[in-house]
Amino acid sequence: MRDNHVTLLSARDGEKKDEESDMLRGIWTVVAISFMVLLFSMPAQAAESKGKPAGKEDIKAVTAAMNDLTKACKAKDKEKVKKFLTKAAMEDVKKDPSTLDMFMAMCADNKINKNTKFTLDGNAMTIETVTKDKTGTMTETTRMVKEDGQWKAGK
């Protein structure tokens, strides 16, 4: 009779070990799946934060700055235009003054329309304007950077 008792105990111990190993296997499976989900979602999160649609206030501020910049370019007022350039863009102008003339010529016909897409990337905004005419479709891309609390054109 004693032998049967010992056999029953060892069978129960074996069942406990199987339950514990199943439970541990289940826990490790959940941990592994969670890790994989986290690992594969990280690039998606980085892509989301990289370029998100701009808010209404930023769009209004950038649109106003671009309109003022366009007016200054049309009037060929170099001093006013320089106020709208970032420090990096001003360094380019100092190295080669003709870049300011080229920038003003391109900027003079900036048009924001219903097809304009504003994408915010940290303190910079990319403005893509699509225009259509008889010759086809043209996409114009402008980069504005918030510097010293103001939206300025540049890198």
Buried (B, 14 or more C-beta within 10 A) or exposed (E): EEEEEEEEEEEEEEEEEEEEEEEEEEEEEEEEEEEEEEEEEEEEEEEEEEBEEBEEEBBEBBBEBBEBBBBBBEEEEBEBBEEBBBEEBBEBBEEEEEBBBEBBEEBBEBEBEEEBEBBBBEEBBBBEBEBEEEEEEEEBEBBBBBBEEEBBBBE
